[in-house]
Amino acid sequence: MNIVGVRSAGTRSVLVELSDLESVLALSALLKSTPLPGQIDVLAAASTLFIKADCAANARIIAATVQSLELGAAKANTGTLVEVPVHYDGEDLAEVAELTGLSIEGVINAHSQQQWRAAFGGFAPGFAYLLGENQLLNVPRRATPRKVVPTGAVALAGDYSAIYPRQSPGGWQLIGHADAVLWDLERENPALIRPQDRVRFVPSRTSLSVHTTQVPATSAPLNLSANLSASTNSLEVINPGLQSLLQDTGRAGYGDLGVSAAGSADAISAAQANRLVGNGPSAAVIENLTGNMILRARGDAVLAICGATAHIHIDPVDGDDFHTEREIPMDTPFALLDGETLTLSPTGAGLRSYLAVRGGIAVPTVLGSRSTDSLSGIGPAPLAAGTLLPVGAIHGAHVVGNPEPSSLPEPDADGVYTLRITGGPRDDWFGEAGAERLTGQNWLVSADTNRVGVRLALGDDATPLERIRTGELVSEGVAVGSLQVPPSGLPVLFLADHPVTGGYPVIGVVIDEDLPAAAQLPPGAALRFTFVTPSVEGTPA
């Protein structure tokens, strides 16, 4: 058991390659019991360990230090035993029997008469990769993945079994379904099956023709009027626009449970808005798509709006002869008085606006954050008409700031934006020619883009990226900013709500400083990539 190599995965993360799963689990256990300086998350996979650091300097220290660690062996049976009743009625049960040479009853016996170990998490909150005691049920993924796999589906792929915690796409072979709730934020431990737990599947004697069990909602309701005292200031959502979400600096440390960090897609604009109203950088803000929203103040408030440009208009309370309607500039703190209505109208520049209120938006936290994760549904629900947002109390001596210049990215004379990237961790799947093609042509932001990722299309005379290696990449941890390349050759640039693991090679990673710019590029925008540092690979001394 040993470390095979260390690859950079952006400026703040490293990907450690190991000789086998036992080495992965041993290193994961070691780092969780004795974290390295700056380590904030560790995500195990079949043959790699993804380590996220709090800054680039600590990522370099981790990359250098991890190679000299003595792994030892992971302790056995450290988790709990979880028994899961299963209805063996999956669509692929007969095909699995044919692939394994077993009868249908033999497949059921093989699945239920062995103990499975939750080797690692990922893919989605509550999803665990379960490794069996033998390889009797080793079957390939489906040639064509399903667009929809139902909640609770029990599935097989390769050496692993798993239960889908929620409806999602998937290419695993379905052999049954379970009624167990895999992910529930009302539990002390939301994940029913955690890494290193042991699982035994129990054939259910109940005959069910239709599976209707749903995973409990992971979004916290935001109609908080019943909890607001008469003295509590709040913002009332009159019209949320296309999409309005609450975001802060995100939730770290839950990658092994399949939970992404989320947080503001454009962290610079969010921090700027907070700074202007006198908040700390971690206060929750409203992230609004295209700058189109209407709010009303319940109590006096101080606000600021940064990011995507918007026309900001304030209407006074009916019958108020003292205050008049007024226009407010961007990137400037301003007062919104009790009963006044704030209207944002888009003016074209940028994609996401950020509204901060002095005191912050004081909704309950979910896993330590007020951020909404659009991929998993964790966090506060998207804002809707009638939502009341309580404004937090003001602590400390933070002062309201002065107007600041916009932080939005600007294109060059040809209208092209440039994003800086580092190489790797899987640039060797494309070679030098692939790196030259990535940086030597223009790409377009497609209309199919969201907080999960920016899907890229080809600019004029551009061609897709081509692999120089064949086969499949085993799923592994991925960093925000990763340029993951599916078989189409058209990269996807991962943003704040990206899945924590991915099974396509990553040719490069956008540096942290340019991620806010990436989040502000609207559909149709042209962009280019440029390398600022090469990929950093290492092997044990």
Secondary structure, DSSP 8 states (H G I E B T S, - for coil): --EEEEEE-SSSEEEEEESSHHHHHHHHHHHHHS--TTEEEEEE-SSEEEEEESSHHHHHHHHHHHTT-------TT-S-EEEEEEB---TTHHHHHHHHT--HHHHHHHHHSS-EEEEEE-SSTT-EEEE-SSSTT-B---SS-EEEE-TTEEEEEBTEEEE-SSSEEE-SEEEEE----SB-TTSSSSBSS-TT-EEEEEE-----SS--------EE--B-GGG--TT--EEEEEE--S-EEEE-S---S-GGGT------SSHHHHHHHHHHHT--TTS-EEEEESS-EEEEEES-EEEEEEES-EEEEEE--TT-SSS--EEE-TT--EEE-TT-EEEEEE-SS-SEEEEEETT-B----BTTB----TTT--EE----TT-EEEB----S----------------TTSEEEEEEEE-SSGGGTHHHHHHHHHSS-EEE-SS--SSEEEEEE-TT------SS-S----EE--TTEEE--TTS--EEE-TT--SEESS-EEEEE-GGGHHHHHT--TT-EEEEEEEE---EE---
